[in-house]
């Protein structure tokens, strides 16, 4: 995730910061779980429903984590809870692959 950056992150953050009601920003398609807080806003991604990329690595490597999903419960007061659920499934993939 750290290598896959927005082209203009300061522009994005300045827009998001205009809206005090924003508590969470969700994204996907980075093939890994991610969570970070910036200025009180939580930025979350969901794991892939297929192969996982190894987190924290700047080169392409697969992770052995199974497919997963992020569950969110939103409350009327603006709070939320979240958790990651992994699929109980053995997924065979080529761990020596140089890309997918």
Buried (B, 14 or more C-beta within 10 A) or exposed (E): BEEEEEEEEEEEBEEBEEEEEBEEBEEBEBBBBBEEEEEEBBBBBBBBEEBBBBBEEEEEBBBEBBBBBBEEEEEEEEEEEBEBEEEEEEEEEEEEEEEE
